[in-house]
Amino acid sequence: MTKKQTFGDKVRRGQEEHAKSVKIVFTYTSPKNGQIKFSEKILKVYSGDNEAQRNNQEITNGRAILEGRA
């Protein structure tokens, strides 16, 4: 008899969380030459999360990190 279910199917079954991927792009000014630079981050928003609040939180955290790095 042949196997109908593979190991990969078993692993994927537990990971079926409904999530939406959002790309957030940050802009910041380079301290060396004053040019505008871009940085991006992929954020997963799950179905139970408030998307607008999560995006604003990540934007605030990302800018704080970039200003600290700059």
Long-range contacts (C-beta under 8 A, 24 or more apart in sequence): 17-46, 17-47, 18-46, 18-47, 19-44, 19-45, 19-46, 19-47, 20-44, 20-45, 20-51, 21-45, 22-51, 22-55, 24-55, 24-58, 24-59, 24-62, 26-59, 26-62, 26-63, 26-66, 28-63, 28-66, 28-67, 28-70, 29-70, 30-70, 31-70, 39-66
